[in-house]
Amino acid sequence: MMSIYSLSVLFSIIFLLAVLELVRRRKLKEQYSLLWILMGVLLLLISMNVKLIEKLAAWLHIEYAPALLFLFGLLFCFVLILHLTLVITKLSKQVLRLTQEMAILKGKESTLHEHHH
């Protein structure tokens, strides 16, 4: 039977390969892939070091050490969601500005056509 640590190592390797493949196919921008690659490497290192997880779990008074892996995953998800929310906010502002600029340009264009006719 595969332990949670072995499963986590296997998942980390598959995850890293998937991220690298997405970057190679240009489906994922390099700037966003760095966060994913960092997460994959950290998960891999943590998963491979069972003693570290057990020591951390004991220090944090967590009885089931593998639960720490899930805690790290959950915390990463929160950080990622916050990051994506910041990106969406920035993009929304850019879309609003571009829409306003397009409206201004269309307004100028229509007044130019009216003057020529």
CYANA upper distance limits for C-alpha pairs under 8 A (distance plus 0.5 A):
  2 MET  CA      6 SER  CA      6.62
  2 MET  CA      7 LEU  CA      6.97
  3 SER  CA      7 LEU  CA      6.69
  4 ILE  CA      8 SER  CA      6.49
  4 ILE  CA     66 PRO  CA      7.36
  5 TYR  CA      9 VAL  CA      6.68
  5 TYR  CA     47 SER  CA      5.92
  5 TYR  CA     48 MET  CA      7.54
  5 TYR  CA     50 VAL  CA      7.73
  5 TYR  CA     66 PRO  CA      7.89
  6 SER  CA     10 LEU  CA      6.63
  6 SER  CA     47 SER  CA      7.98
  6 SER  CA     48 MET  CA      8.39
  7 LEU  CA     11 PHE  CA      6.53
  8 SER  CA     12 SER  CA      6.52
  8 SER  CA     43 LEU  CA      8.11
  8 SER  CA     44 LEU  CA      7.79
  8 SER  CA     47 SER  CA      6.40
  9 VAL  CA     13 ILE  CA      6.79
  9 VAL  CA     43 LEU  CA      8.12
  9 VAL  CA     44 LEU  CA      5.89
  9 VAL  CA     47 SER  CA      6.06
  9 VAL  CA     48 MET  CA      6.95
 10 LEU  CA     14 ILE  CA      6.78
 11 PHE  CA     15 PHE  CA      6.39
 12 SER  CA     16 LEU  CA      6.59
 12 SER  CA     40 GLY  CA      5.95
 12 SER  CA     41 VAL  CA      7.77
 12 SER  CA     43 LEU  CA      6.71
 12 SER  CA     44 LEU  CA      5.75
 13 ILE  CA     17 LEU  CA      6.72
 13 ILE  CA     40 GLY  CA      7.99
 13 ILE  CA     44 LEU  CA      7.56
 14 ILE  CA     18 ALA  CA      6.61
 15 PHE  CA     19 VAL  CA      6.74
 15 PHE  CA     40 GLY  CA      6.99
 16 LEU  CA     20 LEU  CA      6.70
 16 LEU  CA     36 TRP  CA      8.39
 16 LEU  CA     37 ILE  CA      6.66
 16 LEU  CA     40 GLY  CA      6.09
 16 LEU  CA     41 VAL  CA      7.93
 17 LEU  CA     21 GLU  CA      6.59
 18 ALA  CA     22 LEU  CA      6.69
 19 VAL  CA     23 VAL  CA      6.81
 19 VAL  CA     28 LEU  CA      8.33
 19 VAL  CA     33 SER  CA      7.27
 19 VAL  CA     36 TRP  CA      7.53
 19 VAL  CA     37 ILE  CA      7.42
 20 LEU  CA     24 ARG  CA      6.62
 20 LEU  CA     33 SER  CA      8.41
 20 LEU  CA     37 ILE  CA      8.45
 21 GLU  CA     25 ARG  CA      6.66
 22 LEU  CA     26 ARG  CA      6.61
 22 LEU  CA     27 LYS  CA      5.59
 22 LEU  CA     28 LEU  CA      5.94
 23 VAL  CA     27 LYS  CA      6.41
 23 VAL  CA     28 LEU  CA      5.39
 23 VAL  CA     29 LYS  CA      6.78
 23 VAL  CA     30 GLU  CA      6.90
 23 VAL  CA     33 SER  CA      7.51
 28 LEU  CA     32 TYR  CA      7.42
 28 LEU  CA     33 SER  CA      6.94
 29 LYS  CA     33 SER  CA      6.67
 30 GLU  CA     34 LEU  CA      6.83
 31 GLN  CA     35 LEU  CA      8.24
 32 TYR  CA     36 TRP  CA      7.46
 33 SER  CA     37 ILE  CA      6.42
 34 LEU  CA     38 LEU  CA      6.47
 35 LEU  CA     39 MET  CA      6.68
 36 TRP  CA     40 GLY  CA      6.62
 37 ILE  CA     41 VAL  CA      6.60
 38 LEU  CA     42 LEU  CA      6.55
 39 MET  CA     43 LEU  CA      6.54
 39 MET  CA     76 PHE  CA      7.94
 40 GLY  CA     44 LEU  CA      6.56
 41 VAL  CA     45 LEU  CA      6.60
 42 LEU  CA     46 ILE  CA      6.49
 43 LEU  CA     47 SER  CA      6.35
 43 LEU  CA     69 LEU  CA      8.23
 44 LEU  CA     48 MET  CA      6.59
 45 LEU  CA     49 ASN  CA      6.82
 46 ILE  CA     50 VAL  CA      7.75
 46 ILE  CA     52 LEU  CA      7.74
 46 ILE  CA     53 ILE  CA      7.33
 46 ILE  CA     69 LEU  CA      8.42
 47 SER  CA     53 ILE  CA      8.26
 47 SER  CA     69 LEU  CA      8.09
 49 ASN  CA     53 ILE  CA      7.17
 50 VAL  CA     54 GLU  CA      6.72
 51 LYS  CA     55 LYS  CA      6.55
 52 LEU  CA     56 LEU  CA      6.54
 53 ILE  CA     57 ALA  CA      6.45
 53 ILE  CA     65 ALA  CA      6.72
 53 ILE  CA     66 PRO  CA      7.85
 53 ILE  CA     68 LEU  CA      7.52
 53 ILE  CA     69 LEU  CA      8.47
 54 GLU  CA     58 ALA  CA      6.59
 54 GLU  CA     65 ALA  CA      5.87
 55 LYS  CA     59 TRP  CA      6.59
 56 LEU  CA     60 LEU  CA      6.58
 57 ALA  CA     61 HIS  CA      6.37
 57 ALA  CA     62 ILE  CA      5.27
 57 ALA  CA     63 GLU  CA      7.38
 57 ALA  CA     64 TYR  CA      7.91
 57 ALA  CA     65 ALA  CA      5.66
 57 ALA  CA     68 LEU  CA      7.09
 58 ALA  CA     62 ILE  CA      6.42
 58 ALA  CA     63 GLU  CA      7.57
 58 ALA  CA     65 ALA  CA      8.20
 62 ILE  CA     67 ALA  CA      8.26
 62 ILE  CA     68 LEU  CA      8.18
 64 TYR  CA     68 LEU  CA      8.27
 65 ALA  CA     69 LEU  CA      8.35
 66 PRO  CA     70 PHE  CA      7.68
 67 ALA  CA     71 LEU  CA      6.79
 68 LEU  CA     72 PHE  CA      6.69
 69 LEU  CA     73 GLY  CA      6.73
 70 PHE  CA     74 LEU  CA      6.52
 71 LEU  CA     75 LEU  CA      6.60
 72 PHE  CA     76 PHE  CA      6.61
 73 GLY  CA     77 CYS  CA      6.73
 74 LEU  CA     78 PHE  CA      6.89
 75 LEU  CA     79 VAL  CA      6.83
 76 PHE  CA     80 LEU  CA      6.54
 77 CYS  CA     81 ILE  CA      6.51
 78 PHE  CA     82 LEU  CA      6.68
 79 VAL  CA     83 HIS  CA      6.66
 80 LEU  CA     84 LEU  CA      6.59
 81 ILE  CA     85 THR  CA      6.54
 82 LEU  CA     86 LEU  CA      6.80
 83 HIS  CA     87 VAL  CA      6.84
 84 LEU  CA     88 ILE  CA      6.58
 85 THR  CA     89 THR  CA      6.60
 86 LEU  CA     90 LYS  CA      6.75
 87 VAL  CA     91 LEU  CA      6.65
 88 ILE  CA     92 SER  CA      6.48
 89 THR  CA     93 LYS  CA      6.84
 90 LYS  CA     94 GLN  CA      6.85
 91 LEU  CA     95 VAL  CA      6.63
 92 SER  CA     96 LEU  CA      6.67
 93 LYS  CA     97 ARG  CA      6.67
 94 GLN  CA     98 LEU  CA      6.56
 95 VAL  CA     99 THR  CA      6.50
 96 LEU  CA    100 GLN  CA      6.70
 97 ARG  CA    101 GLU  CA      6.67
 98 LEU  CA    102 MET  CA      6.55
 99 THR  CA    103 ALA  CA      6.68
100 GLN  CA    104 ILE  CA      6.75
101 GLU  CA    105 LEU  CA      6.65
102 MET  CA    106 LYS  CA      6.54
103 ALA  CA    107 GLY  CA      6.56
104 ILE  CA    108 LYS  CA      6.74
105 LEU  CA    109 GLU  CA      6.54
106 LYS  CA    110 SER  CA      6.60
107 GLY  CA    111 THR  CA      6.86
108 LYS  CA    112 LEU  CA      6.73
109 GLU  CA    113 HIS  CA      6.87
110 SER  CA    114 GLU  CA      6.74
111 THR  CA    115 HIS  CA      6.83
112 LEU  CA    116 HIS  CA      6.97
113 HIS  CA    117 HIS  CA      6.96
